[in-house]
Amino acid sequence: MPKESTTHFGFNEIPAKEKQRRVADVFDSVAGNYDLMNDVLSFGVHHLWKRFTLELCGLRPGQQVLDLAGGTGDLAIKQAKAVGESGQVFLGDINAAMLQQGRDRVINKGLIGRIEPIQCNAEMLPFADNSLDCITIAFGLRNVTDKGKALASMQRVLKPGGRLCVLEFSRPIYEPLEKIYEFYSFKILPKLGEWIAKDRDSYQYLAESIRMHPDQETLKQMMLEEGHFDEVGIYNLSGGIVALHRAFKY
């Protein structure tokens, strides 16, 4: 009998088939406080990380864009402005609670139509081959069960010349910063989750998931070898606490 495949859920090793459900439980829990907690936990710096990501997307009017794990829609709304009325942005998320938060925000901004919310799995994207100009995924790849399969799916739906921008927590490149970040991640972050969102466990998982995510060079090689991208550049932000990987399909 073949051995059941496993994966990481935080520091725990679990059957791969269970990860999607467990991650869904986390984001069902945090959806209502997601934006507030992002501001608190990053001291508002996540807005600068996302602005840099948007700049490297190089979006132009009329382009087709997918923001995966787009959640509350903050990046998709900025993308809609960049591609204009002739373009189209898809706000994709596997989690219904997070997607509802994003859909509500899109409606409030009067952008429904220009931004289309779509519930989808990154490993099996419901788009035609060679149909999108750009894909972004911010702080979502580490929660995907099969990252290689998801990267290959993204490469498939990108047009030749298209680009993928992966914004994700990574490894600090300075040793003193790494020690401070370690202390903050495991001593402060869960406590803030408990005090503000009344949910210590979810933020403990988020800290652990960051630590288990591939470092900058490992993710680059995964994007080249498993995702089949042709070129990948790494941009370390805030000393490597966050890294942007930009990949091209030629």
Phi and psi restraints in degrees (value plus and minus 20) as a CYANA .aco file:
   2 PRO   PHI     -84.5   -44.5
   2 PRO   PSI     125.3   165.3
   3 LYS   PHI     -90.2   -50.2
   3 LYS   PSI     116.7   156.7
   4 GLU   PHI     -89.4   -49.4
   4 GLU   PSI     112.8   152.8
   5 SER   PHI     -90.6   -50.6
   5 SER   PSI     125.6   165.6
   6 THR   PHI    -145.4  -105.4
   6 THR   PSI     146.6   186.6
   7 THR   PHI    -172.3  -132.3
   7 THR   PSI     156.7   196.7
   8 HIS   PHI    -114.3   -74.3
   8 HIS   PSI     117.7   157.7
   9 PHE   PHI    -142.8  -102.8
   9 PHE   PSI      76.9   116.9
  10 GLY   PHI      44.2    84.2
  10 GLY   PSI    -152.5  -112.5
  11 PHE   PHI    -107.9   -67.9
  11 PHE   PSI     -22.3    17.7
  12 ASN   PHI    -114.1   -74.1
  12 ASN   PSI     121.7   161.7
  13 GLU   PHI    -116.1   -76.1
  13 GLU   PSI     105.4   145.4
  14 ILE   PHI    -152.0  -112.0
  14 ILE   PSI     143.1   183.1
  15 PRO   PHI     -77.6   -37.6
  15 PRO   PSI     115.0   155.0
  16 ALA   PHI     -76.1   -36.1
  16 ALA   PSI     -54.7   -14.7
  17 LYS   PHI     -87.1   -47.1
  17 LYS   PSI     -35.0     5.0
  18 GLU   PHI    -111.3   -71.3
  18 GLU   PSI     -36.3     3.7
  19 LYS   PHI     -83.9   -43.9
  19 LYS   PSI     -63.7   -23.7
  20 GLN   PHI     -77.3   -37.3
  20 GLN   PSI     -62.1   -22.1
  21 ARG   PHI     -86.6   -46.6
  21 ARG   PSI     -62.2   -22.2
  22 ARG   PHI     -87.6   -47.6
  22 ARG   PSI     -60.7   -20.7
  23 VAL   PHI     -83.9   -43.9
  23 VAL   PSI     -59.4   -19.4
  24 ALA   PHI     -79.8   -39.8
  24 ALA   PSI     -60.1   -20.1
  25 ASP   PHI     -81.0   -41.0
  25 ASP   PSI     -60.9   -20.9
  26 VAL   PHI     -81.1   -41.1
  26 VAL   PSI     -69.2   -29.2
  27 PHE   PHI     -98.1   -58.1
  27 PHE   PSI     -45.1    -5.1
  28 ASP   PHI     -79.8   -39.8
  28 ASP   PSI     -57.2   -17.2
  29 SER   PHI     -94.5   -54.5
  29 SER   PSI     -59.7   -19.7
  30 VAL   PHI    -114.3   -74.3
  30 VAL   PSI     -27.8    12.2
  31 ALA   PHI     -73.6   -33.6
  31 ALA   PSI     -65.4   -25.4
  32 GLY   PHI     -86.7   -46.7
  32 GLY   PSI     -44.5    -4.5
  33 ASN   PHI    -132.3   -92.3
  33 ASN   PSI      -8.0    32.0
  34 TYR   PHI     -80.1   -40.1
  34 TYR   PSI     -69.6   -29.6
  35 ASP   PHI     -86.3   -46.3
  35 ASP   PSI     -62.7   -22.7
  36 LEU   PHI     -80.1   -40.1
  36 LEU   PSI     -66.5   -26.5
  37 MET   PHI     -86.9   -46.9
  37 MET   PSI     -55.7   -15.7
  38 ASN   PHI     -79.5   -39.5
  38 ASN   PSI     -64.3   -24.3
  39 ASP   PHI     -83.7   -43.7
  39 ASP   PSI     -64.1   -24.1
  40 VAL   PHI     -88.0   -48.0
  40 VAL   PSI     -70.4   -30.4
  41 LEU   PHI     -89.9   -49.9
  41 LEU   PSI     -49.6    -9.6
  42 SER   PHI    -122.2   -82.2
  42 SER   PSI     -16.3    23.7
  43 PHE   PHI      37.4    77.4
  43 PHE   PSI      10.4    50.4
  44 GLY   PHI      62.5   102.5
  44 GLY   PSI     -23.9    16.1
  45 VAL   PHI     -90.0   -50.0
  45 VAL   PSI     -39.3     0.7
  46 HIS   PHI     -80.0   -40.0
  46 HIS   PSI     -45.9    -5.9
  47 HIS   PHI     -85.0   -45.0
  47 HIS   PSI     -57.5   -17.5
  48 LEU   PHI     -90.6   -50.6
  48 LEU   PSI     -58.8   -18.8
  49 TRP   PHI     -81.0   -41.0
  49 TRP   PSI     -62.5   -22.5
  50 LYS   PHI     -92.5   -52.5
  50 LYS   PSI     -53.3   -13.3
  51 ARG   PHI     -84.0   -44.0
  51 ARG   PSI     -62.3   -22.3
  52 PHE   PHI     -82.9   -42.9
  52 PHE   PSI     -61.6   -21.6
  53 THR   PHI     -79.1   -39.1
  53 THR   PSI     -64.9   -24.9
  54 LEU   PHI     -81.6   -41.6
  54 LEU   PSI     -59.4   -19.4
  55 GLU   PHI     -82.1   -42.1
  55 GLU   PSI     -61.2   -21.2
  56 LEU   PHI     -98.1   -58.1
  56 LEU   PSI     -32.2     7.8
  57 CYS   PHI     -87.1   -47.1
  57 CYS   PSI     -50.1   -10.1
  58 GLY   PHI      39.9    79.9
  58 GLY   PSI      20.2    60.2
  59 LEU   PHI     -90.3   -50.3
  59 LEU   PSI     127.2   167.2
  60 ARG   PHI    -150.1  -110.1
  60 ARG   PSI     136.2   176.2
  61 PRO   PHI     -73.9   -33.9
  61 PRO   PSI     117.8   157.8
  62 GLY   PHI      72.5   112.5
  62 GLY   PSI     -24.5    15.5
  63 GLN   PHI    -102.0   -62.0
  63 GLN   PSI     140.1   180.1
  64 GLN   PHI    -125.9   -85.9
  64 GLN   PSI     102.9   142.9
  65 VAL   PHI    -149.5  -109.5
  65 VAL   PSI     122.1   162.1
  66 LEU   PHI    -140.1  -100.1
  66 LEU   PSI     104.2   144.2
  67 ASP   PHI    -124.2   -84.2
  67 ASP   PSI      85.7   125.7
  68 LEU   PHI    -105.4   -65.4
  68 LEU   PSI     130.0   170.0
  69 ALA   PHI      33.3    73.3
  69 ALA   PSI      17.5    57.5
  70 GLY   PHI     -94.7   -54.7
  70 GLY   PSI     -34.2     5.8
  71 GLY   PHI      28.2    68.2
  71 GLY   PSI    -135.0   -95.0
  72 THR   PHI    -100.5   -60.5
  72 THR   PSI     -21.3    18.7
  73 GLY   PHI      67.8   107.8
  73 GLY   PSI     -11.5    28.5
  74 ASP   PHI     -84.3   -44.3
  74 ASP   PSI     -59.2   -19.2
  75 LEU   PHI     -94.9   -54.9
  75 LEU   PSI     -59.3   -19.3
  76 ALA   PHI     -81.6   -41.6
  76 ALA   PSI     -56.9   -16.9
  77 ILE   PHI     -84.0   -44.0
  77 ILE   PSI     -61.0   -21.0
  78 LYS   PHI     -87.8   -47.8
  78 LYS   PSI     -56.8   -16.8
  79 GLN   PHI     -85.1   -45.1
  79 GLN   PSI     -57.5   -17.5
  80 ALA   PHI     -81.5   -41.5
  80 ALA   PSI     -56.8   -16.8
  81 LYS   PHI     -86.9   -46.9
  81 LYS   PSI     -56.2   -16.2
  82 ALA   PHI     -91.3   -51.3
  82 ALA   PSI     -58.7   -18.7
  83 VAL   PHI    -108.4   -68.4
  83 VAL   PSI     -30.8     9.2
  84 GLY   PHI      50.7    90.7
  84 GLY   PSI    -194.6  -154.6
  85 GLU   PHI     -88.2   -48.2
  85 GLU   PSI     -42.4    -2.4
  86 SER   PHI    -105.3   -65.3
  86 SER   PSI     -28.8    11.2
  87 GLY   PHI    -118.6   -78.6
  87 GLY   PSI    -199.1  -159.1
  88 GLN   PHI    -165.2  -125.2
  88 GLN   PSI     113.0   153.0
  89 VAL   PHI    -137.1   -97.1
  89 VAL   PSI     112.7   152.7
  90 PHE   PHI    -125.8   -85.8
  90 PHE   PSI     104.5   144.5
  91 LEU   PHI    -117.1   -77.1
  91 LEU   PSI      81.4   121.4
  92 GLY   PHI    -124.8   -84.8
  92 GLY   PSI     116.7   156.7
  93 ASP   PHI    -176.6  -136.6
  93 ASP   PSI     122.9   162.9
  94 ILE   PHI    -100.2   -60.2
  94 ILE   PSI     -39.8     0.2
  95 ASN   PHI    -117.0   -77.0
  95 ASN   PSI     101.5   141.5
  96 ALA   PHI     -84.4   -44.4
  96 ALA   PSI     -58.4   -18.4
  97 ALA   PHI     -85.8   -45.8
  97 ALA   PSI     -62.5   -22.5
  98 MET   PHI     -86.6   -46.6
  98 MET   PSI     -61.9   -21.9
  99 LEU   PHI     -84.1   -44.1
  99 LEU   PSI     -54.5   -14.5
 100 GLN   PHI     -84.7   -44.7
 100 GLN   PSI     -59.0   -19.0
 101 GLN   PHI     -80.2   -40.2
 101 GLN   PSI     -63.9   -23.9
 102 GLY   PHI     -86.8   -46.8
 102 GLY   PSI     -62.0   -22.0
 103 ARG   PHI     -81.3   -41.3
 103 ARG   PSI     -62.3   -22.3
 104 ASP   PHI     -81.2   -41.2
 104 ASP   PSI     -61.2   -21.2
 105 ARG   PHI     -87.6   -47.6
 105 ARG   PSI     -61.4   -21.4
 106 VAL   PHI     -80.9   -40.9
 106 VAL   PSI     -62.6   -22.6
 107 ILE   PHI     -82.6   -42.6
 107 ILE   PSI     -64.1   -24.1
 108 ASN   PHI     -82.5   -42.5
 108 ASN   PSI     -50.3   -10.3
 109 LYS   PHI    -105.3   -65.3
 109 LYS   PSI     -23.9    16.1
 110 GLY   PHI      50.6    90.6
 110 GLY   PSI       9.4    49.4
 111 LEU   PHI    -132.2   -92.2
 111 LEU   PSI     -11.7    28.3
 112 ILE   PHI     -84.2   -44.2
 112 ILE   PSI     112.9   152.9
 113 GLY   PHI      88.2   128.2
 113 GLY   PSI     -75.7   -35.7
 114 ARG   PHI     -94.1   -54.1
 114 ARG   PSI     -48.4    -8.4
 115 ILE   PHI    -138.7   -98.7
 115 ILE   PSI     101.7   141.7
 116 GLU   PHI    -128.4   -88.4
 116 GLU   PSI      90.5   130.5
 117 PRO   PHI     -88.5   -48.5
 117 PRO   PSI     117.2   157.2
 118 ILE   PHI    -165.8  -125.8
 118 ILE   PSI     104.4   144.4
 119 GLN   PHI    -102.3   -62.3
 119 GLN   PSI      99.7   139.7
 120 CYS   PHI    -172.6  -132.6
 120 CYS   PSI     137.5   177.5
 121 ASN   PHI    -119.2   -79.2
 121 ASN   PSI     106.2   146.2
 122 ALA   PHI     -79.5   -39.5
 122 ALA   PSI     -44.6    -4.6
 123 GLU   PHI     -98.7   -58.7
 123 GLU   PSI     -36.3     3.7
 124 MET   PHI    -162.3  -122.3
 124 MET   PSI      50.6    90.6
 125 LEU   PHI     -88.4   -48.4
 125 LEU   PSI     113.0   153.0
 126 PRO   PHI    -107.2   -67.2
 126 PRO   PSI      32.5    72.5
 127 PHE   PHI    -148.7  -108.7
 127 PHE   PSI     133.8   173.8
 128 ALA   PHI     -90.0   -50.0
 128 ALA   PSI     135.7   175.7
 129 ASP   PHI     -76.7   -36.7
 129 ASP   PSI     122.1   162.1
 130 ASN   PHI      35.4    75.4
 130 ASN   PSI      24.2    64.2
 131 SER   PHI    -134.8   -94.8
 131 SER   PSI     -33.8     6.2
 132 LEU   PHI    -137.0   -97.0
 132 LEU   PSI     126.3   166.3
 133 ASP   PHI    -105.9   -65.9
 133 ASP   PSI     -50.2   -10.2
 134 CYS   PHI    -174.9  -134.9
 134 CYS   PSI     125.0   165.0
 135 ILE   PHI    -149.3  -109.3
 135 ILE   PSI     116.1   156.1
 136 THR   PHI    -140.9  -100.9
 136 THR   PSI     128.2   168.2
 137 ILE   PHI    -164.5  -124.5
 137 ILE   PSI      91.9   131.9
 138 ALA   PHI    -130.3   -90.3
 138 ALA   PSI      96.1   136.1
 139 PHE   PHI      38.7    78.7
 139 PHE   PSI      17.1    57.1
 140 GLY   PHI    -148.0  -108.0
 140 GLY   PSI     -44.4    -4.4
 141 LEU   PHI     -83.6   -43.6
 141 LEU   PSI     -53.9   -13.9
 142 ARG   PHI     -86.6   -46.6
 142 ARG   PSI     -37.0     3.0
 143 ASN   PHI    -112.7   -72.7
 143 ASN   PSI     -24.0    16.0
 144 VAL   PHI     -98.3   -58.3
 144 VAL   PSI     117.7   157.7
 145 THR   PHI     -86.1   -46.1
 145 THR   PSI     -72.2   -32.2
 146 ASP   PHI    -135.9   -95.9
 146 ASP   PSI      73.5   113.5
 147 LYS   PHI     -85.0   -45.0
 147 LYS   PSI     -59.6   -19.6
 148 GLY   PHI     -81.9   -41.9
 148 GLY   PSI     -63.3   -23.3
 149 LYS   PHI     -83.9   -43.9
 149 LYS   PSI     -59.4   -19.4
 150 ALA   PHI     -86.1   -46.1
 150 ALA   PSI     -62.7   -22.7
 151 LEU   PHI     -82.9   -42.9
 151 LEU   PSI     -60.3   -20.3
 152 ALA   PHI     -85.6   -45.6
 152 ALA   PSI     -56.6   -16.6
 153 SER   PHI     -85.0   -45.0
 153 SER   PSI     -60.6   -20.6
 154 MET   PHI     -85.3   -45.3
 154 MET   PSI     -62.3   -22.3
 155 GLN   PHI     -82.4   -42.4
 155 GLN   PSI     -58.1   -18.1
 156 ARG   PHI     -80.6   -40.6
 156 ARG   PSI     -62.3   -22.3
 157 VAL   PHI    -106.8   -66.8
 157 VAL   PSI     -30.1     9.9
 158 LEU   PHI     -97.0   -57.0
 158 LEU   PSI     123.9   163.9
 159 LYS   PHI     -91.1   -51.1
 159 LYS   PSI     136.4   176.4
 160 PRO   PHI     -75.9   -35.9
 160 PRO   PSI     110.3   150.3
 161 GLY   PHI      71.9   111.9
 161 GLY   PSI     -27.6    12.4
 162 GLY   PHI     -94.5   -54.5
 162 GLY   PSI     143.8   183.8
 163 ARG   PHI    -153.5  -113.5
 163 ARG   PSI     130.4   170.4
 164 LEU   PHI    -137.0   -97.0
 164 LEU   PSI     111.3   151.3
 165 CYS   PHI    -137.6   -97.6
 165 CYS   PSI      94.9   134.9
 166 VAL   PHI    -127.4   -87.4
 166 VAL   PSI      91.3   131.3
 167 LEU   PHI    -122.2   -82.2
 167 LEU   PSI     102.0   142.0
 168 GLU   PHI    -174.8  -134.8
 168 GLU   PSI     132.1   172.1
 169 PHE   PHI     -80.8   -40.8
 169 PHE   PSI     124.6   164.6
 170 SER   PHI    -161.9  -121.9
 170 SER   PSI    -164.4  -124.4
 171 ARG   PHI    -131.9   -91.9
 171 ARG   PSI     103.8   143.8
 172 PRO   PHI     -76.1   -36.1
 172 PRO   PSI     121.0   161.0
 173 ILE   PHI    -114.6   -74.6
 173 ILE   PSI     -21.4    18.6
 174 TYR   PHI    -139.2   -99.2
 174 TYR   PSI     110.2   150.2
 175 GLU   PHI     -79.4   -39.4
 175 GLU   PSI     -65.1   -25.1
 176 PRO   PHI     -79.9   -39.9
 176 PRO   PSI     -59.4   -19.4
 177 LEU   PHI     -85.8   -45.8
 177 LEU   PSI     -56.1   -16.1
 178 GLU   PHI     -81.8   -41.8
 178 GLU   PSI     -59.9   -19.9
 179 LYS   PHI     -88.5   -48.5
 179 LYS   PSI     -61.1   -21.1
 180 ILE   PHI     -84.1   -44.1
 180 ILE   PSI     -63.0   -23.0
 181 TYR   PHI     -85.1   -45.1
 181 TYR   PSI     -58.5   -18.5
 182 GLU   PHI     -81.3   -41.3
 182 GLU   PSI     -64.8   -24.8
 183 PHE   PHI     -83.1   -43.1
 183 PHE   PSI     -65.4   -25.4
 184 TYR   PHI     -82.7   -42.7
 184 TYR   PSI     -63.7   -23.7
 185 SER   PHI     -83.4   -43.4
 185 SER   PSI     -60.8   -20.8
 186 PHE   PHI    -125.1   -85.1
 186 PHE   PSI     -34.7     5.3
 187 LYS   PHI    -127.9   -87.9
 187 LYS   PSI     -56.3   -16.3
 188 ILE   PHI    -118.0   -78.0
 188 ILE   PSI     -68.3   -28.3
 189 LEU   PHI     -75.6   -35.6
 189 LEU   PSI     -69.7   -29.7
 190 PRO   PHI     -82.6   -42.6
 190 PRO   PSI     -53.8   -13.8
 191 LYS   PHI     -87.1   -47.1
 191 LYS   PSI     -61.0   -21.0
 192 LEU   PHI     -83.1   -43.1
 192 LEU   PSI     -59.2   -19.2
 193 GLY   PHI     -80.6   -40.6
 193 GLY   PSI     -59.3   -19.3
 194 GLU   PHI     -89.5   -49.5
 194 GLU   PSI     -63.0   -23.0
 195 TRP   PHI     -93.5   -53.5
 195 TRP   PSI     -63.0   -23.0
 196 ILE   PHI    -111.9   -71.9
 196 ILE   PSI     -67.6   -27.6
 197 ALA   PHI    -118.9   -78.9
 197 ALA   PSI     -22.9    17.1
 198 LYS   PHI      38.4    78.4
 198 LYS   PSI      17.0    57.0
 199 ASP   PHI    -170.7  -130.7
 199 ASP   PSI      60.5   100.5
 200 ARG   PHI     -88.1   -48.1
 200 ARG   PSI     -62.0   -22.0
 201 ASP   PHI     -80.5   -40.5
 201 ASP   PSI     -62.3   -22.3
 202 SER   PHI     -84.3   -44.3
 202 SER   PSI     -58.9   -18.9
 203 TYR   PHI     -99.2   -59.2
 203 TYR   PSI     -43.7    -3.7
 204 GLN   PHI     -85.9   -45.9
 204 GLN   PSI     -62.5   -22.5
 205 TYR   PHI     -81.7   -41.7
 205 TYR   PSI     -63.4   -23.4
 206 LEU   PHI     -81.2   -41.2
 206 LEU   PSI     -60.5   -20.5
 207 ALA   PHI     -82.9   -42.9
 207 ALA   PSI     -63.7   -23.7
 208 GLU   PHI     -87.5   -47.5
 208 GLU   PSI     -58.2   -18.2
 209 SER   PHI     -85.6   -45.6
 209 SER   PSI     -53.2   -13.2
 210 ILE   PHI     -84.7   -44.7
 210 ILE   PSI     -63.1   -23.1
 211 ARG   PHI     -86.9   -46.9
 211 ARG   PSI     -51.1   -11.1
 212 MET   PHI    -105.6   -65.6
 212 MET   PSI     -30.0    10.0
 213 HIS   PHI     -91.6   -51.6
 213 HIS   PSI     124.7   164.7
 214 PRO   PHI     -77.4   -37.4
 214 PRO   PSI     125.1   165.1
 215 ASP   PHI     -92.7   -52.7
 215 ASP   PSI    -199.5  -159.5
 216 GLN   PHI     -76.7   -36.7
 216 GLN   PSI     -71.2   -31.2
 217 GLU   PHI     -91.1   -51.1
 217 GLU   PSI     -56.4   -16.4
 218 THR   PHI     -84.4   -44.4
 218 THR   PSI     -62.9   -22.9
 219 LEU   PHI     -85.9   -45.9
 219 LEU   PSI     -58.7   -18.7
 220 LYS   PHI     -78.3   -38.3
 220 LYS   PSI     -66.8   -26.8
 221 GLN   PHI     -84.9   -44.9
 221 GLN   PSI     -56.4   -16.4
 222 MET   PHI     -83.0   -43.0
 222 MET   PSI     -60.8   -20.8
 223 MET   PHI     -86.8   -46.8
 223 MET   PSI     -55.5   -15.5
 224 LEU   PHI     -95.1   -55.1
 224 LEU   PSI     -64.8   -24.8
 225 GLU   PHI    -108.9   -68.9
 225 GLU   PSI     -66.5   -26.5
 226 GLU   PHI    -110.8   -70.8
 226 GLU   PSI     -53.1   -13.1
 227 GLY   PHI    -104.9   -64.9
 227 GLY   PSI     -36.9     3.1
 228 HIS   PHI      45.5    85.5
 228 HIS   PSI      10.9    50.9
 229 PHE   PHI    -100.7   -60.7
 229 PHE   PSI     137.6   177.6
 230 ASP   PHI    -113.3   -73.3
 230 ASP   PSI     -44.3    -4.3
 231 GLU   PHI    -174.2  -134.2
 231 GLU   PSI     116.3   156.3
 232 VAL   PHI    -155.8  -115.8
 232 VAL   PSI     107.6   147.6
 233 GLY   PHI    -133.2   -93.2
 233 GLY   PSI     127.4   167.4
 234 ILE   PHI    -133.9   -93.9
 234 ILE   PSI     112.5   152.5
 235 TYR   PHI    -144.8  -104.8
 235 TYR   PSI      90.1   130.1
 236 ASN   PHI    -102.2   -62.2
 236 ASN   PSI     109.3   149.3
 237 LEU   PHI    -137.0   -97.0
 237 LEU   PSI     124.4   164.4
 238 SER   PHI      30.3    70.3
 238 SER   PSI      27.6    67.6
 239 GLY   PHI      50.2    90.2
 239 GLY   PSI       0.3    40.3
 240 GLY   PHI      72.2   112.2
 240 GLY   PSI     -20.6    19.4
 241 ILE   PHI     -76.5   -36.5
 241 ILE   PSI     -57.8   -17.8
 242 VAL   PHI    -146.5  -106.5
 242 VAL   PSI     124.1   164.1
 243 ALA   PHI    -150.3  -110.3
 243 ALA   PSI     121.2   161.2
 244 LEU   PHI    -125.4   -85.4
 244 LEU   PSI     101.6   141.6
 245 HIS   PHI    -123.1   -83.1
 245 HIS   PSI     101.2   141.2
 246 ARG   PHI    -131.2   -91.2
 246 ARG   PSI     101.0   141.0
 247 ALA   PHI    -137.9   -97.9
 247 ALA   PSI     127.0   167.0
 248 PHE   PHI    -138.2   -98.2
 248 PHE   PSI     124.2   164.2
 249 LYS   PHI    -131.0   -91.0
 249 LYS   PSI      99.9   139.9
